[in-house]
Amino acid sequence: MERVHDGKSKILIFTETKKGADYLTRSLRMSGWPCLAIHGDKDQKERDWVLAEFKAGRNPIMIATDVASRGIGNFILITLSLMAEIFIFQNF
C-alpha cells in the first residue's frame, strides 16, 4: 500500500464479497490506513456518507464489492491477491 498511496491519491479496492469488503476494511484500518467500505448491506444514507468521505479525500481509500465496478472506466488495475484488486482513479 505504501507504494501506491502517496497521501494525495484516492484508491478504490474491489472485493468479491461484502464480507470480504468489511474484513479488508477492518484489517486496513487496524493497520492505520484511512479507509471505508461501501456495499449493498449498508443503508443508502451510509453509502452516501462513505462516498462523500471518499470524494472529499477525508478517507482516501474505499473498499467496494466488485458489483460496484460495473460501468466505471479509465482506471489502472494492480492485482494484489486473489482477494482484492486495487483500482487507482485519476479523476475523482
N, C-alpha and C positions, 0 to 999 in steps of 0.2 A: 504494500500500500504506500509506503514511503516514496517509492519510485514514481507512482502515478499521481499522488496528491501533493501539489506544491503549495497548498494553503489558499490558492485562488481558484482552482478548478472545481467544477462540480462533477461528481461521479455518480452514475446510476448503475446499480448492480441488479441483475435479474436472476431469480432463482426459479426452480421448477415448481415449488410448492409454497403455500402460505406459511406452513410450519417451518420450512427452510428459511424463508424471509425473516421470520421472527427470531429463529435461532442465530442466524448470521448477524442480525442487528444487535442482538443481546451480546454476542461474542465480541463484535467490534466495539460496542460502547464500553464493555468491561475492559477493553484494551486502550481506551481513551480516545477512540475515533468518534467524531460528531456525526451520527447518522440516525435515520428514522426509517421505519418500514411502512409501506403502503400496499394494501391488498384488499380483496373483497370481504374479508371478515371484519374490517373496520367500518364504522358507520361513515356516512358521507361527510359529516362535519369534521371528523378526524382526518379523513383522506384529504379534504380541502386544506386543513391546517398543515398537514405534512407537506403537501405540495407547495404551499405558500412559504413554509420554512426553507424548503429546498431552493425555490426560485430566488428568495431573498439572500441565500447564502448563509443563513444562520445555522443550518445543518446541511453542509455541502455534500453529504453522502446519503443517497436514498436507495433503499433496498425494495425491490418490487418483484412480484411474480412475473414470469415470462409472458403471461397473457397480456400484460400492460405494454409489452414491446411491439405489439401489432400496430402498424401504421406510423411508426417512428422512423425517420430517415436521417441520413448524414451523421453517422457515428463511427467511432473507432472501436473495434472489438478486440479485447485482450482476454484470452482464456486463462483463468487462474486454476480451475479444477473442474471436476465433473459437477460440483455443487453450484457454482456460480460463474457468471460471466460479467465482466465489467464493461460498461459502455460509457465512454467519456464523450460528453457532448460539448461542442464548441460554442453554441449559441443559445444559452439559456438566459 
